[in-house]
Amino acid sequence: MASQFLLGSLFSAYTIFYSRSATFSGTAVFFALLILLLIANEFLRDRLSNLRLLISLYAVVCFAFFTFFLPVITGYMNAAIFVAGAMLSIGVILRVAQLIHRNNPARSREEGIGVTVPAAALIGILVGFYFLNWIPPVPLSLKFGGIYHDVKRPGDHFELAYERRWYEFWKRSDTTFPADTPIYCFTAVFAPVDLNTTIYHHWYYRPHDSRPFTHADKIPLKISGGREGGYRAYSFKQGLDPGDWRVDVEAGDGRILGRVSVTVVDQGGTQPTLATMSY
């Protein structure tokens, strides 16, 4: 019961951590796995005496910890750091298995290592998830994002201009945008202190719903960690064709932090009523 409680607590914590970076794209796969294990843990009381299962579950929480924590303490986010986290996880479960069998002479060393094989295979599968961009780009997370007519920085805050009618009190960015007008995509991305990395505003376009989105532009943005509200940066384009546009906010390895969408329309000479907000 103690093992079940502690594993449930760890799965709960990592579900919260990873939810901040997960999106409804492919990066939600690992997040969905954590939720599945969180729920399944409530029904595994009679099976947690199975050492292979217990070590496999522990391997997942070790993996979730090291892949989250290593970028925080090293200040780097790349494949090498991720693989290092996976190798550390394997090292931990091997040591745990060794300690379990240390005072049991009836079991061989090979048997002790054998109980870790499913856990190591599971970590190998999760590493494959990483290279398929199926794991959220923790510890980065998109705090805010939107489309605007103008972005200015008069001081330590940004002024964001967008179209809003008097009754649209809930609106914080543009969802439709006039063609042939400069368009700004503003985002705030959280990163831990001392983590300096590059994110990308990846612009996609489709002329109508029956066509798939196609690549239009990919703009790199350097960010620095430490600001609770997220590191603020923006990209802009002009002369956009009418149709559906979206901006995928991506980590350097292509994993998606979030997405901002807008529909560009031909409004003729109509002048929009603009409001401003500070961020």
Summary of the structure (lengths in Angstrom):
residues: 279
radius of gyration: 23.3
end to end distance: 47.0
largest distance: 85.5
contacts: 852
relative contact order: 0.14
helix: 36%
strand: 28%
